Amino acid sequence: MLAAAGAALTMVLTGCGGDAGQGKGGSDRAGGGSRSDDDSRRTDPRAVLMAAAEKMDAQPSYKTIQTGHGPDDPGSRSEMLFQRKPSATDMKTKSATGSQHMIFAGGNVYVKTDAIPGKSWYTMDLGGADDGDAGQSRAAGYITEFAGALAATDSTAWVAEEKVAGRPADHYRGTVVLDRLASYDGPAMKKDVRDSYVQLAKKQGMKSVVIDMWVGKDDLVLKAQESGTTPKGQQQLTEEYSDFGAVPTVTAPPAKTVATWDEFVAGMGKS
């Protein structure tokens, strides 16, 4: 269980990278893919995507559903509540190795457990890792990276007007060549975001990725998908966003229900 808990936390802190299947996962065409001629701003993917990233960054809270699969991941699903101020997130993850429920709040991480009599949670020692920032980043999803990479890519184009969870959205797609993105120097993507995204994708053995984003008519991103090929095979990461400004307030568990890391280890030793 200790190994599983560590693996689950590592997955959340480092994120997972993406792959294959373009335009799948619950979207359907609206109006036969037609687009209003008087909505000329939607014909410029870069303008739409940059506006969407900015609007998402201004949201006080939202819900992210992240699913993925690939050669080393037969299927995982994370349900995450993102809260900007005060900084806090709630993450529930299911994968082949089991399930995990974690809350990041007040600079601490709390992990759900049934291994300690009288306690429902324990706090994990991250060895100095900045758990608050990591939790915020993952619960917020890869919107900044995906929108930036698409806006920085010349091949990005409008695909169709489709519906996501019943809401009309413009679907954009582009093939991002990582070596080209690595040299991008423009307003669509900050250097640190660009470098970390390229580094993660290359670490997985990918040379390029296909990114799809569905942007609602109000400029809120409703869905994003990254697809790519690694030396082991195809990978895919999909995120869906909802409940903008309306997620339940995320707070730390009551102190009386939380055990320390040492108490958790001691409890596991007795089981």
HUVEN-V223330 format. One record per residue. RES is the residue in one letter. PHI is phi as a letter, one per 40 degrees, with the letter a starting at -180 (none if undefined). NEAR is the number of other ideal C-beta (glycine too) atoms within 12 Angstrom. Layout:
# HUVEN-V223330
res->[RES RES]
phi->[PHI PHI]
near->[NEAR NEAR]
This chain:
# HUVEN-V223330
res->[M L A A A G A A L T M V L T G C G G D A G Q G K G G S D R A G G G S R S D D D S R R T D P R A V L M A A A E K M D A Q P S Y K T I Q T G H G P D D P G S R S E M L F Q R K P S A T D M K T K S A T G S Q H M I F A G G N V Y V K T D A I P G K S W Y T M D L G G A D D G D A G Q S R A A G Y I T E F A G A L A A T D S T A W V A E E K V A G R P A D H Y R G T V V L D R L A S Y D G P A M K K D V R D S Y V Q L A K K Q G M K S V V I D M W V G K D D L V L K A Q E S G T T P K G Q Q Q L T E E Y S D F G A V P T V T A P P A K T V A T W D E F V A G M G K S]
phi->[none c c c c c c c c c c c c c g b b b a d g c g b g h c b c b g g g c b c c c c c c c c b d c c c c c c c c c c c c c c c a a b b b b b a a a d b a c i b a b b b b b b c b c d a a b b b b b a c c h b a b b b b a f g b b b b c a b c b d g b b b a c b c c g g c c c c c c c c c c c c g b d d c c c c c c c c b c c c a c b a c b b b f g b c a c c b a a c c c c c c c c b c b a c c a c d c c d c c c c c c c c c c g c b a b b b b b b b c c c g c c b a a a b b a b b d c h c b a b b b b b a f c g b c c c c b c c d d c c b c c c c c c c c c c c c c]
near->[23 21 12 21 31 22 22 33 33 23 32 38 31 19 35 38 41 42 35 29 26 27 29 22 30 23 33 23 19 23 15 10 18 16 26 16 9 8 17 12 22 31 19 19 33 30 26 37 44 33 27 40 37 23 25 38 25 18 30 22 31 34 32 43 33 42 34 38 29 33 21 24 31 16 22 33 27 38 29 41 38 41 35 23 14 18 28 35 45 36 45 27 40 23 27 19 22 19 23 35 30 42 40 42 31 22 21 30 41 39 42 30 34 20 25 28 15 15 26 22 32 36 32 35 21 26 12 6 21 17 33 25 18 26 39 34 30 37 43 39 44 40 44 33 43 47 46 40 51 47 39 38 33 19 23 36 24 32 29 27 29 36 23 36 22 14 26 29 40 45 41 44 35 37 27 41 26 32 14 22 41 23 15 27 14 19 17 34 32 23 19 13 27 30 21 25 38 32 20 30 39 24 17 34 23 37 21 29 44 38 52 47 53 47 45 32 26 18 29 36 47 43 42 49 43 49 36 38 27 28 16 16 20 28 36 37 46 42 45 34 42 29 23 25 21 15 26 16 19 31 20 27 28 13 17 11 20 28 29 21 28 15 23 31 22 17 22 21 13 11 14]
